[in-house]
Amino acid sequence: MKDLRQVLPMFSICSSNTFVLRASLKFLAKTDRTILIESTSNQVNQDGGYTGMKPKDFSKMVIEEASKFGIPSEKVVLGGDHLGPLPYRDLPPDKAMEKAKHMVWEYVKAGYRKIHLDTSFPLGGENFSYRLAAERQAQLCEVSEAAWRESGGEPPFYILGTEVPPAGGGREYEDYVTDPHELENTVQMTEEVFKKHGLGDAWNRVIAFVVQPGVEFYKNAVRLYERKRSESLKRVIEKHAMVFEAHSTDFQPLERLVWLVGDGFHILKVGPEFTFKFREGIFALEAIAKELFDRDFGVSKTAIDVMEKNPKSWEKYYGENEKVFWKYSLLDRIRYYWGVEELREALGKLFDVFDGVEVPLGLISQYFPEVFYSVLEGDVKPYALDLVEAKIQDSVKKYLKAVS
């Protein structure tokens, strides 16, 4: 990768789910595109994140998985999403920023070269301002530049912005689009702060700003993109020779993704939609197993059990009596639990029983309808693993079309 701008537009696979990554890489290996894979500061950090992986671990895993499908490392761009004090926002500001600097250092040293610096929220009850956010972005950028100079290789490219949609989807419906005047002021102020910190060269590698284009998904709703509401935003960002990065584009129809790209949103970020499709595939296999083997493998029940034991990853989003959303919400908070031992064991037993078993076409039509004709054409094999992969790849294909 010489200059990330040369391979835009592109979509970003924001997931640490190995099944999702393998399915995506397997599909994208058939193309000649540069592949962007990101981890968030909550998933992967110097403390292990909720995945237990540090940046070097995630980097190693992604490159190894890509090589299995013949994808050279130079075709894979690693991105760090929401890098900043987000995982440490309950700490005092100074301590939170020290942890954030350590995180950014580890990300860049591990070979990540697309760096989203997110300081768009107050810490410890302080009086927050956009200038403070810009100062903190510059401080983190200084660390990133130092880490790059020490580690060598291609330089990092930066994504900035102060109006950043919440990671992983919204909690409450908000009908809001970034004001173009605020965007202009933010870009100018951030450039001023960066240059004050001696980061003029790094500023030349700021390729995109994150704004709110009126796109979001919730536990039971999707806010669809309306292009007329962002026409003036496009004029602002083009003046600065940059593009936009669109967060939370999960579940947008293809036509609206194409509109986003046409309106300057040249990086489309998606993650929960892919793990949502993975969950759909697993539950579909569980239903097929009941038909074929007259056995309940208890995957969905185990999922509820482990979520009940550890509510940390869903309690801010759903109520205790909303178990239908525990499993079926578009926010897909269940994705945080697939690595729990009990659920991993239940999943393993489910896949084991399908080993070498050809799934009847009628059951494929019933539980994997979007894959049925691909099976008839011979593009997808009628086996459990292939069916779940194909369901994920169906979403991957949508994003590939949008950026192509």
Phi, psi and omega in degrees: 000117178269307181217119184301331180298334183286344182249008176279153000282156179207164175247154185249125175273104183258081183204144174253004179288116186296328178295316178297316181297317180296315180299318181293313181296321179300319179287314185287343177297338180281351180253176177250021185277151169286136187252130180253119180236129185235153169237149180266165181294338176279325180289312190226122174203183185295343178263358179105340180058189181282351177269345185083004182257139169269164182309318181294329179291315180295316179302312180298317181297314182296314181296320178295317179295319180297320182296332179297335180253015177076020180267117180291152184300329181290349176268000181245124175255127177264132180240143174254122187254135179057040179285125185158203186277010184310311181290348187239022189293346178274352178277163172302149186310313182298316180292321179298318180290325176297318177296320181296319179296318177300318180298311181300317178304312182294323179297310183293321178297332181276002176100005175290135183233356171249110191243112174266114180264117186241109176232035193272029184208156179285159178237132172058035176073019182285167172280111188265147174213161178293331177294320177298319178299317180295320177300318181290324176298319179295319178299318179291324179295322177302317179295317180299315180296320179295319179296321179294316180298327180284322185271336180079191181086193181293148181286156176283151174246147192243144172243127183235184178137154182247348178252081187255121176302150182298141178297132174085010179104162185269158177265320182235141183294126178228123179265086188221139173230138181304136177284129183298327178293321177295321178298313180301314180297320181294316180298313182296315182294319181294320176299316179300316181293317180300315183290330175296329179272007180074029184252035181300319180293319178295322179300326178293346177254015170278110187260340185206155171243145175268129174229175176258107182270009183088032181237131179191159172228153186227186184296332183215031180201156174228127176269110186279148182290132174241107192294333182297339184277352183237015181302315183287333176297319181299320181295324180294311186289327178295327179298331181262011178056041177233180176231180176255152167250125181260119175269161174056042177275004179306138174073008173286137176296156183306314183303320182284330173295320177297320177299315179304311180299316179297335182263017173098001178272083190270000171232115179255120182261134181213145180203295181304330177299321181291317178288332174298317178292324174299314179298318176303315181296319180295315180294327177294318177298321179298320178292320178295321179299324177296322180287316186280321190242359181053042180226143174256115183274358170067023181294310182293323178293319178297322178301314178297319181300313183289329177290325179293322180290328183225086185280002188307321187272358179227343191295337177279353185246329182230158173274165180297333182263012180255049186296338175298326178280333174307321183265321194246003180298145175296336177293337174053048179293347177297340182298339180285352190246355183297337180273355178293137190306312182299318182288323178297321179293317178298320179294319179299318179296323179295313179292325180299320184291339179268001182303118179076003183268125176275121182284128180302145183301322180299322179287327175295316178299322182290315191250343175228058188300327182289348182256346189308308184288332175294326176292316179300322181284348180088007180281335178232133178280147184278049180241155189308307183300317182294323181293317179293317178301316183296326178296316177295316183295335177298320177287319178303318181299322179299314181290324178297317178298319183298320183270356180264000000 
